[in-house]
Amino acid sequence: IEGAITMKDTVYVEVREEPVILTSLDVLPETIPSLAVGGTDDIDLIRANYSDGSHEDLLLDAAGLIYSSSNEAVATVSAIGVVTGVSAGTATITVSYTEGVITETDTVAVTVTE
């Protein structure tokens, strides 16, 4: 076409993926309903859930995992998730997992019987 103007532009598109981040933690079993004094029971599974819908089953001694008991006079928990009954009563075992700057927790209710 006579007298037509030709324009040429370059468009740059930057695609950024959303980072996949830790969103929650699931610990099984949810309860240990009847643990005898001196008896032990294991935390069976710790699952880290992520923002993209994926999940990862963690090793019970994975880096970033911390176990604690709300009442060590009733139940203790080892660094690998073994719960030991100390005396009759109830306690809550808290499992925390830190990945980067994000920490998620879940709990296990424990009842220790004579």
C-alpha positions as CSV (number, residue, x, y, z in Angstrom):
1,I,0.0,0.0,0.0
2,E,1.4,3.3,-1.1
3,G,2.1,5.6,1.8
4,A,1.4,3.0,4.5
5,I,3.3,3.3,7.8
6,T,4.8,0.1,9.1
7,M,5.2,-0.1,12.9
8,K,7.2,-2.7,14.6
9,D,7.2,-3.1,18.4
10,T,8.8,-5.7,20.7
11,V,6.9,-6.7,23.7
12,Y,8.7,-8.4,26.6
13,V,6.6,-10.5,29.0
14,E,8.0,-11.6,32.3
15,V,6.3,-14.6,33.7
16,R,6.7,-15.1,37.5
17,E,5.7,-18.2,39.2
18,E,4.0,-17.9,42.5
19,P,6.3,-19.3,45.2
20,V,5.1,-22.6,46.7
21,I,4.9,-22.1,50.4
22,L,4.1,-24.2,53.5
23,T,0.4,-23.7,54.4
24,S,-0.4,-26.3,57.1
25,L,0.8,-29.4,58.9
26,D,-1.1,-32.6,59.6
27,V,0.0,-35.0,62.3
28,L,-1.4,-38.5,62.8
29,P,-2.7,-39.9,64.9
30,E,-4.8,-36.9,66.1
31,T,-5.2,-38.5,69.5
32,I,-3.5,-41.2,71.6
33,P,-6.6,-42.1,73.7
34,S,-5.1,-44.6,76.1
35,L,-1.4,-44.7,76.8
36,A,-0.3,-46.6,79.9
37,V,2.1,-45.1,82.4
38,G,5.5,-46.3,81.1
39,G,4.1,-47.1,77.7
40,T,5.1,-45.6,74.4
41,D,3.3,-44.8,71.2
42,D,4.7,-43.2,68.0
43,I,3.6,-40.3,65.9
44,D,2.8,-42.1,62.7
45,L,2.8,-39.4,60.1
46,I,3.7,-35.7,59.7
47,R,2.5,-34.2,56.4
48,A,3.5,-30.7,55.2
49,N,0.8,-29.2,52.9
50,Y,1.7,-26.5,50.3
51,S,0.0,-23.6,48.6
52,D,-0.1,-25.4,45.2
53,G,-2.1,-28.3,46.7
54,S,0.9,-30.6,47.0
55,H,2.1,-32.3,50.2
56,E,5.2,-34.0,51.5
57,D,5.3,-36.7,54.2
58,L,8.2,-35.7,56.4
59,L,10.7,-38.0,58.1
60,L,10.0,-38.0,61.9
61,D,13.6,-36.6,62.4
62,A,13.5,-34.1,59.6
63,A,15.3,-30.8,60.0
64,G,12.9,-28.1,61.1
65,L,10.7,-30.4,63.2
66,I,10.3,-29.6,66.9
67,Y,8.2,-31.7,69.3
68,S,7.0,-30.5,72.7
69,S,4.6,-31.6,75.5
70,S,2.2,-29.3,77.3
71,N,2.7,-31.4,80.5
72,E,5.9,-33.4,80.8
73,A,4.7,-34.7,84.1
74,V,2.1,-36.7,82.2
75,A,3.7,-37.4,78.8
76,T,7.0,-36.7,77.1
77,V,7.9,-36.8,73.5
78,S,11.3,-37.6,71.9
79,A,13.1,-35.8,69.1
80,I,11.7,-38.5,66.7
81,G,8.1,-38.5,67.9
82,V,8.0,-41.2,70.5
83,V,5.4,-40.4,73.2
84,T,6.0,-41.8,76.6
85,G,3.4,-42.0,79.4
86,V,4.8,-40.6,82.7
87,S,1.7,-40.4,85.0
88,A,-2.1,-40.4,84.6
89,G,-3.6,-37.4,83.0
90,T,-3.8,-35.5,79.7
91,A,-1.2,-33.7,77.7
92,T,-1.0,-32.1,74.3
93,I,1.9,-32.9,72.0
94,T,2.7,-30.0,69.7
95,V,4.6,-30.6,66.5
96,S,6.1,-27.6,64.8
97,Y,7.7,-27.5,61.4
98,T,9.7,-24.6,60.0
99,E,10.5,-24.1,56.4
100,G,12.2,-20.9,55.5
101,V,10.5,-18.2,57.5
102,I,7.2,-20.1,57.8
103,T,6.3,-22.3,60.8
104,E,3.2,-24.4,61.0
105,T,2.0,-26.6,63.9
106,D,-0.4,-29.4,64.7
107,T,-1.2,-31.2,67.9
108,V,-1.9,-34.7,69.3
109,A,-4.1,-35.1,72.4
110,V,-2.7,-37.7,74.8
111,T,-4.5,-39.4,77.7
112,V,-2.3,-41.4,80.0
113,T,-3.9,-44.1,82.2
114,E,-2.7,-46.0,85.2
